[in-house]
Amino acid sequence: MMLDIAELMIDSIQMDNFHETIPLLQSIIPEALLLASLDILDRHNVNVYEAPSGYVSYEVTGSESISTVSLGLKNSPIRDFCSCKSYIYAVLSEETHLMCKHILAVKLNNQLKRRSTSILDFEQLCSCIQRQHR
């Protein structure tokens, strides 16, 4: 339920109401998480990759590593996924957070239409996947 509310708040963010909407989001997202995701956006650390099949994947460069984010997972008990340790621990295991900073950064990035997408061919996609699993 809280995740649905967060999603609705994120979906309502536009450039012209950004500063008014952030305090609302802060009411259900911890301030440190929100600030960390905004820092990722400020640094332009969200990379969007699209395969010829239409599959979209995100790489987010965080403070310690590069995390892979997948949104809108089909046939899965979770909507979104991030490969970072914080997501595994705070979101999946302990359930203390709705999402990690990487997922929030990707969602805000998409909502604010700050996407620059790289279309990958098969070899580039394989290379990207290999890089993510090192």
C-alpha positions as CSV (number, residue, x, y, z in Angstrom):
1,M,0.0,0.0,0.0
2,M,2.7,2.5,0.9
3,L,4.6,1.5,-2.2
4,D,1.5,2.3,-4.3
5,I,1.3,5.8,-2.6
6,A,5.0,6.4,-3.3
7,E,4.5,5.4,-6.9
8,L,1.6,7.8,-7.3
9,M,3.7,10.6,-5.8
10,I,6.6,9.9,-8.1
11,D,4.2,9.7,-11.1
12,S,2.8,13.2,-10.2
13,I,6.3,14.8,-10.2
14,Q,6.9,17.2,-13.1
15,M,9.6,19.8,-13.6
16,D,7.3,22.6,-12.8
17,N,6.1,21.1,-9.4
18,F,9.3,19.3,-8.5
19,H,10.1,21.4,-5.4
20,E,6.6,21.2,-4.1
21,T,6.3,17.4,-4.6
22,I,9.6,16.4,-3.0
23,P,8.5,17.2,0.6
24,L,5.4,15.0,0.1
25,L,7.6,12.2,-1.1
26,Q,9.8,12.8,1.9
27,S,6.9,12.0,4.2
28,I,7.1,8.3,3.2
29,I,10.7,8.0,1.9
30,P,13.5,8.5,4.3
31,E,15.3,11.8,3.8
32,A,18.7,10.2,3.4
33,L,17.4,7.9,0.7
34,L,15.7,10.7,-1.1
35,L,18.8,12.9,-1.0
36,A,21.0,10.0,-2.2
37,S,18.8,9.4,-5.2
38,L,18.7,13.1,-6.0
39,D,22.5,13.1,-5.8
40,I,22.6,10.3,-8.3
41,L,20.4,12.3,-10.6
42,D,22.5,15.4,-10.2
43,R,25.6,13.4,-11.2
44,H,23.8,12.0,-14.2
45,N,24.6,8.5,-13.0
46,V,21.6,6.7,-14.5
47,N,22.3,4.9,-17.7
48,V,19.4,3.4,-19.7
49,Y,19.9,0.5,-22.0
50,E,17.3,-0.9,-24.4
51,A,17.7,-4.2,-26.2
52,P,16.2,-4.6,-29.8
53,S,13.5,-6.7,-28.2
54,G,12.3,-3.6,-26.2
55,Y,13.7,-4.8,-22.9
56,V,14.9,-1.9,-20.9
57,S,17.6,-2.1,-18.2
58,Y,19.2,0.5,-16.1
59,E,22.7,0.9,-14.7
60,V,23.1,3.3,-11.7
61,T,26.5,4.3,-10.6
62,G,26.3,4.7,-6.8
63,S,28.9,5.7,-4.3
64,E,30.4,2.2,-4.1
65,S,29.5,0.3,-7.2
66,I,27.3,0.0,-10.3
67,S,23.9,-1.4,-9.7
68,T,21.5,-2.9,-12.2
69,V,17.9,-1.9,-11.9
70,S,14.9,-3.6,-13.5
71,L,11.4,-1.9,-13.3
72,G,8.0,-3.4,-13.9
73,L,8.9,-7.0,-13.6
74,K,6.3,-9.3,-15.1
75,N,5.3,-12.7,-13.5
76,S,7.3,-11.8,-10.4
77,P,6.3,-11.3,-6.8
78,I,8.3,-8.0,-6.8
79,R,7.6,-5.0,-9.1
80,D,11.2,-3.8,-9.3
81,F,14.6,-5.1,-8.6
82,C,18.1,-3.7,-7.8
83,S,21.3,-5.6,-7.5
84,C,22.6,-3.5,-4.6
85,K,23.1,-4.8,-1.1
86,S,20.8,-2.2,0.4
87,Y,17.9,-3.4,-1.8
88,I,18.5,-7.1,-0.8
89,Y,18.7,-6.2,2.9
90,A,16.5,-3.2,3.5
91,V,13.8,-3.9,1.0
92,L,13.6,-7.6,0.5
93,S,14.9,-9.0,3.8
94,E,14.1,-6.6,6.6
95,E,11.3,-4.7,4.7
96,T,12.3,-1.4,6.3
97,H,12.4,0.5,3.0
98,L,10.0,0.7,0.0
99,M,12.9,0.9,-2.4
100,C,16.6,1.6,-2.6
101,K,18.2,4.9,-3.8
102,H,19.0,3.4,-7.2
103,I,15.4,2.4,-7.9
104,L,14.1,5.8,-6.7
105,A,16.7,7.6,-8.9
106,V,15.7,5.6,-12.0
107,K,12.0,6.3,-11.3
108,L,12.6,10.0,-10.8
109,N,14.9,10.0,-13.9
110,N,12.2,8.5,-16.0
111,Q,9.5,10.8,-14.6
112,L,11.5,13.9,-15.2
113,K,12.3,12.6,-18.7
114,R,16.0,12.8,-18.2
115,R,16.6,9.6,-20.1
116,S,19.2,9.2,-22.7
117,T,18.8,5.6,-24.0
118,S,21.5,3.5,-25.6
119,I,20.1,0.9,-28.0
120,L,22.2,-2.2,-27.6
121,D,22.8,-5.0,-30.2
122,F,23.1,-8.6,-29.0
123,E,26.9,-8.4,-28.4
124,Q,26.6,-5.1,-26.5
125,L,23.8,-6.5,-24.4
126,C,25.9,-9.6,-23.5
127,S,28.8,-7.3,-22.6
128,C,26.6,-5.2,-20.4
129,I,25.3,-8.3,-18.6
130,Q,28.8,-9.7,-18.1
131,R,30.0,-6.3,-16.7
132,Q,27.1,-6.4,-14.2
133,H,28.0,-9.8,-12.9
134,R,31.7,-9.2,-12.1
